[in-house]
């Protein structure tokens, strides 16, 4: 058995986005909000360098399930 949920990290120069697949409810807020960063047809499907850290953080905050989270390089974290 696993010790807990698996959260995968996608690092960019100024932000790291993490994704926990088991929490995702496929509302597609990320894909609709920033398709150049969140593209399920690409690998990796999250490419945070394709937009500003501020814009990525704004879209991540829209995730209704909390599957997506972020941390800025300056240390600011999303509070779930």
PAVOGU-897647 format. One record per residue (C-alpha): z, x, y; residue in one letter; residue number from 1. Coordinates in Angstrom, 2 decimals. Layout:
+---------+---------+---------+------+-----+
|      pz |      px |      py | type | seq |
+---------+---------+---------+------+-----+
|       Z |       X |       Y |    A | NUM |
...
+---------+---------+---------+------+-----+
END
This chain:
+---------+---------+---------+------+-----+
|      pz |      px |      py | type | seq |
+---------+---------+---------+------+-----+
|    0.00 |    0.00 |    0.00 |    X |   1 |
|   -0.72 |    1.07 |    3.56 |    X |   2 |
|    2.16 |    2.03 |    5.82 |    X |   3 |
|    0.85 |   -0.15 |    8.66 |    X |   4 |
|   -2.21 |   -1.27 |   10.56 |    X |   5 |
|   -5.02 |    1.20 |   10.95 |    X |   6 |
|   -5.97 |    1.85 |   14.58 |    X |   7 |
|   -9.07 |    3.95 |   15.25 |    X |   8 |
|   -9.40 |    5.94 |   18.49 |    X |   9 |
|  -12.57 |    6.45 |   20.54 |    X |  10 |
|  -12.08 |    9.22 |   23.10 |    X |  11 |
|  -13.96 |    9.76 |   26.33 |    X |  12 |
|  -13.43 |   12.12 |   29.25 |    X |  13 |
|  -11.07 |    9.83 |   31.15 |    X |  14 |
|  -10.04 |    7.07 |   28.71 |    X |  15 |
|   -9.27 |    6.58 |   25.02 |    X |  16 |
|   -9.93 |    3.16 |   23.51 |    X |  17 |
|   -8.25 |    2.20 |   20.25 |    X |  18 |
|   -9.32 |   -0.57 |   17.90 |    X |  19 |
|   -7.38 |   -2.27 |   15.11 |    X |  20 |
|   -9.92 |   -4.12 |   12.94 |    X |  21 |
|   -7.30 |   -6.27 |   11.20 |    X |  22 |
|   -6.30 |   -7.88 |   14.52 |    X |  23 |
|   -9.84 |   -8.59 |   15.75 |    X |  24 |
|  -10.74 |  -12.30 |   16.03 |    X |  25 |
|  -14.37 |  -11.63 |   17.03 |    X |  26 |
|  -14.15 |  -13.41 |   20.38 |    X |  27 |
|  -16.73 |  -10.82 |   21.57 |    X |  28 |
|  -15.17 |  -10.50 |   25.03 |    X |  29 |
|  -15.77 |   -6.76 |   24.80 |    X |  30 |
|  -19.41 |   -7.05 |   23.73 |    X |  31 |
|  -20.18 |   -9.67 |   26.39 |    X |  32 |
|  -18.24 |   -7.80 |   29.06 |    X |  33 |
|  -19.62 |   -4.30 |   28.54 |    X |  34 |
|  -22.45 |   -4.16 |   25.97 |    X |  35 |
|  -23.32 |   -0.56 |   26.89 |    X |  36 |
|  -19.86 |    0.48 |   25.64 |    X |  37 |
|  -19.15 |   -2.08 |   22.88 |    X |  38 |
|  -22.19 |   -2.40 |   20.61 |    X |  39 |
|  -21.55 |   -3.39 |   16.97 |    X |  40 |
|  -25.09 |   -2.30 |   16.04 |    X |  41 |
|  -24.37 |    1.33 |   17.00 |    X |  42 |
|  -22.22 |    4.01 |   15.42 |    X |  43 |
|  -19.72 |    4.62 |   16.78 |    X |  44 |
|  -19.65 |    1.05 |   18.03 |    X |  45 |
|  -17.34 |    1.94 |   20.95 |    X |  46 |
|  -18.77 |    4.52 |   23.38 |    X |  47 |
|  -16.32 |    4.64 |   26.31 |    X |  48 |
|  -18.24 |    7.38 |   28.15 |    X |  49 |
|  -21.01 |    4.84 |   28.87 |    X |  50 |
|  -19.02 |    3.26 |   31.75 |    X |  51 |
|  -16.24 |    4.16 |   34.15 |    X |  52 |
|  -12.71 |    4.27 |   32.76 |    X |  53 |
|  -11.69 |    1.53 |   35.20 |    X |  54 |
|  -14.45 |   -0.79 |   33.97 |    X |  55 |
|  -13.67 |   -0.07 |   30.30 |    X |  56 |
|   -9.97 |   -0.77 |   30.89 |    X |  57 |
|  -10.81 |   -4.04 |   32.67 |    X |  58 |
|  -12.85 |   -5.27 |   29.69 |    X |  59 |
|  -10.30 |   -4.07 |   27.11 |    X |  60 |
|   -7.61 |   -6.10 |   28.91 |    X |  61 |
|   -9.70 |   -9.25 |   28.19 |    X |  62 |
|   -9.30 |   -8.81 |   24.41 |    X |  63 |
|   -7.43 |  -11.97 |   23.33 |    X |  64 |
|   -6.15 |  -10.57 |   20.02 |    X |  65 |
|   -4.88 |   -7.18 |   21.21 |    X |  66 |
|   -7.18 |   -5.42 |   18.74 |    X |  67 |
|   -8.42 |   -3.25 |   21.61 |    X |  68 |
|   -6.09 |   -1.09 |   23.70 |    X |  69 |
|   -6.60 |    1.84 |   26.02 |    X |  70 |
|   -4.93 |    4.89 |   27.45 |    X |  71 |
|   -6.20 |    6.65 |   30.55 |    X |  72 |
|   -6.18 |   10.43 |   30.60 |    X |  73 |
|   -3.66 |   10.30 |   33.45 |    X |  74 |
|   -1.23 |    8.65 |   31.02 |    X |  75 |
|   -1.51 |    5.00 |   32.10 |    X |  76 |
|   -1.35 |    2.73 |   29.07 |    X |  77 |
|   -2.10 |   -0.92 |   28.59 |    X |  78 |
|    1.05 |   -2.91 |   27.99 |    X |  79 |
|    0.34 |   -5.46 |   25.23 |    X |  80 |
+---------+---------+---------+------+-----+
END
